[in-house]
Amino acid sequence: MEHEAFHHEELSTTAYRRIGAGFCGSVWTSTLNHITSSGAEQGTTVRKPTAIKREDGGPGRSLLNDYEIHQTLLESYTRCPSQLATFLIPECYDFVAGSYKGWETTNILARFPRGFSPCNILITQRIPPFPQDARDAIISQYCPPSLAGNIKADINNDDCLIRPYLGRRKWGRQESRIRVFSLRELGLDPFAYSEVMAQALAFMHWLAKVDANDVEFVLAPAEDTPQFRSRALGDHSMWILDFDCCRRMSMDRLGIEQAAGAFLRNDPFYPHPSRGEEEEDRMLWQHFKAAFLEASLTIIRQAAPEVPEDLPQFLIDTIESTARPRAAI
């Protein structure tokens, strides 16, 4: 695979700044404009900050797979019925192999801290973090006063995204520097977020035909028309990201079993279907299920007629019959 990435940054000496790390690897940012070398006319400027993901995490993760699935999702998104395109996907610019000669012929490596070695990297649009006024308002209202000043001054909090965990309930009192907020505490409607999440899942399954394994959902500002508005967070939308664990799924029983397993492994995000929950939890699951089935049918009839119409209900039945009681946080 030949790549000509980083032509837009060869002359830059600005150091990359790490904004995250996990099992899949570390994530860095560059605020420079990205100039594409493929997929658009040479020299076209895309004025969006970039995120650089390094494949330096745990074994079994593949940024090449992440790149390929990401491209599939972006292509499929162009065919998504407009009323269901309520979530956002960051743009994907390039995959650069660890053996790429640009590591030696440019100053790419010098922009990482001393001691870092070349490895596979993925360059995408950086999802914009919440602005300082939104972060400060949340910190002032919910964090211990003795810690609020230090938390506001911590540069790591400049990269604030919010993960909407609709499948877990917060129990007990938590005394820690890192707070877990319920959506209700922030004045946010979990039913509205569950509907968008259901539409994103239906899109991934039936239009892109991927199992959505370990996909992350985050709330973050939107560049254009926001999907949500709140006093606590301001204008924002739901984004999906991290596709390195996703796999293609067949449109049959085996594919449904694969997708159901992926759903239950990613249960912090989705409303949970297990019995014995509180009434609001049961209502949230029913709302999510109805939104998923409605979105699925719309996608199949308008954009994916090759998909059997009974598969979405089969998936829901499989999830409900195999779900275990959820964990608390």
N, C-alpha and C positions, 0 to 999 in steps of 0.2 A: 504494500500500500504506500503510494507516494503522497507526501504531504508538503505543502509550502506554507505552513502556518508560521505565525510570528513575524512575518515581514513588516507588520505594523508596529512591532515593538523592538526590532533589532537594535535600534540606536538608543533606546531608552536605558537609563541606569537606575530608574526608580525601583526600589526593592518591593517585592511582593509582600503582602501582609496576611498572616494566617487569620482566617475568620471562623474556622471550624475544624473539627477532627472527629472521626468515628471509625467504626470497624472497616469501612470501605476505603479509608484513607484520609488525607488532610485536604482542606480547602483553603485557597488563597484568593486574594483579589488584586485586581489592577484597575485603577480608575481611568486609564488611558482609553481613548477612542479605539475601537476595533475596526481594522480595515480588512475586509474579506478578500481572499485570493481565489475563492471558488464559489459557485452558486450565484455570483453577481458580477457585474462588470468590474475588471481590475481597477483598484483604487477607490472603490465606493466606500464611503465612511458610514459605519453603523454606530451612531452616537449612544452607545450603551456600555456601562462598565461591565467588565468581565469577571467571571469566577473561574479559577483554575483548580481542578481537582487532581491530586496526585494519587497514583495507585501504590501507596505505601502503607496500606492498612493490613487487615487480616487476610489469610489465604482464602481462595475460592471466590474472590470478587474480581470482576472484569470490567475495566473501563471501556474496552472495545465493545463489549456487549451493551454497556450503558449508552455509548454513542449510537450504536445501530438501532436500539430500541427507541432512543430519543428521536432519531430521524424518522422512524416509522410513525411515532406519535404526532410529530409536527406535520407530516404529510397527511395523516388521517384527519388531523384537526381542520384542514382546509375543506374536508367533505362532511364535517359534523353539522347537523341541522343547526341553524343559527340560534334557535331558542334554547338549545342545550349547550352552547358554547359559553357557559357561565363561569368556567374556571380558566386559569391561564397556565401556559407552559413556557418556560424560559427558552429563548432561542439557543440553538446549538451550533457552535462555530467550527470546531475541529477536534479531531483526535490526533495526538502526536505520540508515536511509538517511542519507547525508551532508547531504541537504537537509531532514531532519526538523526541524520548528520547535523541538523541545525543545533543540536545540543553542543556540538563542538565548534561550529562556525559562527555562532552568535553568542551573545552574552546572556542567554536565557538562564543558564545555571547560576550565574553570578547574582541574579536577582532573588534567588532563594538564600536562606542563611548558610553560612559556612558549614561544610560537612555534608550537605545534601547531594545525593547522586541522581543522575538521570533515571527516569522511570516513565512509564506510560502516563500521559496526562490528558485531561479532557477540558476543553475551553468552551464555556457556555456564557450566556447572559447572566449577570449577577441579579438575583431577585432583590429588589430594593428593600432596605430595612425600614422599620418605622422611624419617623423623625424624632428628634430629641424631645419635642414638647409632649408627644404621646408617651414616650418612655418615662420622662420625668413625672408625668401625671400618675402613671401606674405605680412607680416607685414610691412617690410621696404618699399615695393612698394606702398601699398594701404592705410595704416593707417596714421593718422595725426602724423607728426614727434614728436610733444610734448607728444604723448601717446605711441609711438612705444617701447621705452625702458621698460616702465612698463608692457606693454602687453607681450613682450618677456620674462620678468622675472616672469610672473604670472604662477604658477605651474598648474593652471586649464587649461591652453592652451597646456599642455603636452598631453592632451587627444584629440587632434584635428582630427575629421573626417569631411568630407564635404558632405552636402546633395545637390544632384543635382535637383533643382526645375525647371523642364522643362515646367511646366504649368503656370508659372507666369513671368511677365516682370517687371523689375525694372524701375520705373518712378520717375523723379525728383531727386533732390540732397539730399543726406542723410548725416547728421552731427551727428554722434554718435560714441561711442566707439566700437560698434559692426558693422562691415561693411557687407553688402550683395553684393557679387560680381556676375557679370554675367559670364557665362562660356566663352564668347567672351573676356572679360577682362583678363581672365587667359590663353587665347590662346588655349582653349579647344573647340572641335567640338561637339555641342549639338546633331547633327545627329548621331554620333557614339554612344553616351550615350543612345539616345532614342532607338536605335536598340537593345542594350543589355537589356534595361528595358522592351522592348516588348517581348523579348525572355523569360525573367524571369516571366513575367505575363502569357504568354502562358503556361509555365511549371506549374505554380501554379494552373491554372484553369483546364487544361485537363489531366495532369499527376497526380498531387497531389490531384486535385479536391477540392480545397479550394478557397474561394472568395477573398483572398488577402486583406481583409479589414484592413486598417490602417497599412499595412506593410510599413516599412521604407527602403529606398534605400540610401546607403552611399558610397562615394568614400574613399578608404583606400588602403594602401600598400597590396600587395599580397605576400604570402610566396614563391610561386613557379613562374610559368609563368604569368607575368602581362598581362592584357587585353589592357591597355592604357599606353602611355608614353607621357610625356610633360615636357617642360623646367620648368614650374612653380611647378608642383607636383611630378615630377619624375615618376617612374614606379608605377602603381596602378591598381586596379580593382574595379568593382562594387559589393557590398555585399548587401544581404537582411537580415533583422532582425526584431524583435518585432512582434510576431505572436499571442499575447494574445487576440486580437479582431477578429482574423480570425475564420471563420466558414466553416464547410463542405458545399459543394454545390451540388445539384442534376444536372444531365445532361439533363435538360429539361427547359421549359419556366420559371418556378419558379426560377431555379438556375441562369438563365441568368439575370433575373430581380434583383436578389440578387447581382450578380457580377457587374452589371452595377451601382447599387447604391453604392457599395463599391468603384468602380473606381472613380465616381464623387465626393465622399466624400474625396478621397485622391488626389484631383486634383493638389496640389502644385507640385507633382512629375511628373505626366504624361503630355505630350503635350496636349493642350486643343483643342477640336473639334468645339468650338463655331464659328459662322460666324462673319464677320466684323473685324477679326484680321489683323495684318500686314502680308504682303506676306510671310515673313520668318516663321511666326507662322503657316500659312496654310501649307507651305511646310513641316514643322517639323511634323505636325499632319499626313499628308499624308505618310511621311516616316515611322513614328511610326506604323500607321495602316497597311501599306504593310508588314512591318517586323513582326508584330503580326500575321497577317493572314498566312504568309508563315511559320513562326515557328509553329503555331497551326496545320497546315495541316501536317507538317513533324512529329510532336509529335503524332498526331492521327494515321497516317498511319504506323509509325514505332513502337510506344510503347503503344498506347491506342486505339486500333481498336473498342472498345465498345462505344466510343464517337461519336455521329452523326457529320458528316463533315460540316453540315450547321450551327452548333452552334457558331463557331467563328464569322462568318459574321452576324449572328443574334445579337450577343453581340455588335459588332461595330455599327450596325444599331440602337440598343437601346440606346447606349451611345450618338450617334450623334443626335438622335431625342429628347433627354431629357436634354442635356447639356445647362447650363445657361452661360451668360457672365462671364468670369473669373475675379478674384480680382487682384489688383496690389499690389506690395510690394515696 
